[in-house]
Each structure stands twice: as structure tokens, then as C-alpha cells.
């Protein structure tokens, strides 16, 4: 098991069920090899877990095969490590908010972003547009 995984997990969690097949051997060394080992370990541990249900109330998610499972990590240097179905197209839904927030931070800075967006959760539905403010559009143009 990867040292990173060993530090994050309890002894019970650190002993995954045997994967259906051995994950591919690490082809990278150093930190990228550690990331690859960890992703492969996680993938082998959880591949085949079909617990839960597809969110069929969201049309794009309803189209996704429930057995798809992949993960990818990209470094600031542009290196990418991936396992499983990581190259399969998928809809990112609400996680796009984190990317949009990061882009806004880069474009207008922290102070302006927090002034315009705020960080408090709301009771609005996930797809509500009531909290979008016109000044955001003006400030990034």
C-alpha cells in the first residue's frame, strides 16, 4: 500500500478486498509514481461498487452507465495520472462551481470575488439563478 494511503486510513480501511485483477505496474517514479500507485490502489479497492443510484432526475446524469469509474490527477506542471474510465466524457454538474470560483479569483482577485459572490450556503435549489449578480458579469469583461 502507498505511504499516503497508509497515513489517511485506519487499519481496517487499509486492507481492501482483492481486486478482480492486479492493477498495472507503476510506470513512473518519484511523486508521480506515488500518485499513480495511490490512484490504482483506490481504483482496485472500489471498482465494481455499484451501491447507490444514478441521479436520474438530472437528464445528463441519467444517461451515464453506473459502472463507469475513473479518476485523474493533473499537476501544475501538466503531468496527468489516470486510472479506469478517466477518459470517458462526463458532465461535471455542480463541481463546475468550484472551477468558476477559481477562475473568478484569478480574474478579479480574492477581495472582489468575495465581495460579489459571498461564500454562505443558501437554501436555493442547486440550479437556482436567483443569486447570480449582474456586477460579476461587468467586472470580468
N, C-alpha and C positions, 0 to 999 in steps of 0.2 A: 504494500500500500504506500502511496505517496505521503511524504512527510507533512505536506499541507493538510491532507485529509486526516492524518493521524492527530493533528493538533485541533481540528474542528469537531471531531466526532467522539462520542462516547465509545467504550469498547464494544457494546452491543451493536452500535451503528457501523462500526468499522469492519465488521465481519459480514460482507454482503453474500447473498446466495450465489452459488456458482453460475456464471453466465452460460448461455447456450453454447457459445463458442468463445475461445480466447480472443481478447481484443488484439488488434495488430500491434506488433512490437514498436516501441518508441523509435522514431527515426531522427529525432532531434536531441541535442544535448543542452545542458545548462537550463536556464529558466524556462525556455520554450519546451524542452523535454519534460520538465516537471508539470507544466500546464497541460501538455498532451497526455501525460500519464494520468493526471487527475481527471481530465475530461473522459478519457477512456474508461477509467475506473467507475466514474459516476454513470456513464452510459451503460456499461455492463451490468451495474447494480440495478438500474431502473428500467432497462429495456424490457418491453413486454408488460409493463404495469399498465393495465387498462382501467384502473379504478377511476371513478368519476364519470362525468358525461360531457359530451361536446355541447357548448353553449349554442344550441340551435335557434335561440331567439335572435341571434346576430347572423344574418344571412351568409356573410363570408365565412364565418367560423363553422356554420352548418355544413359547408362543402368540404371541410378538411377531414382526411382519414384519421380516425382516432389512434391508430397505431404509429403515426409518424412521431419520431423523437430524435432530435438532434440538438447540438449545442456548438457554438463557436465563440472564440475569444480573439479579439483583434488588439494588438499592442499599438502604442503610439508610434512605433517605428514602422507600422504597416504589416507586421507579420500576422498571419492568421492561422489558428489551430482549430480544427473542426472534427466532429465525430458524428456518426449516424446520418440522419436526414437533414443535416445543416444546410445543404444547398437547395433543398426544396423550397419553392416560393411559399410565403405565408403572409397573412395580414397581421400587422402589429398592434392594431386597435389602440387601447389606452396607453400603452407604453410609449406611443408617439409623443405623449405629453412631456415625458422626460427629455426626449430629443429636442422638441420645440423649445422647452425651457432652456436647455443648454445653448441652443443657437441664439436665443434672445440674450442670454447672459453675455455671449461673445460679441453680439452686435451692439448692444447699448449699455452693457456693464451691469454690475450687481445692484447698485443703488436704484437705477432707473427700472430695472426688471422688477425688483421687489416693490417699488412704488406703484407700478402699473398692474402687476399680476397678483401680488399677495401670495401667501402660502397657506392660508387657512382652508381646511376642508369645508365643503359646502354640503347641503342636503339636496342639491340639484341632481337630477338623473345624470348618468355618465355621458350622455350625448347632448346635454343641455348647452345652448349657446348664450344663455342669459348673462353669463359672467364675462363674455368677450367684450372688451372695451375698444372703442374707436382710437384712442390715443396710441395704442400699441401699434396699429397699422401705420399711423402717421409717423411714429418715432423710428420705425425701421426702414422707411422709404428713403 
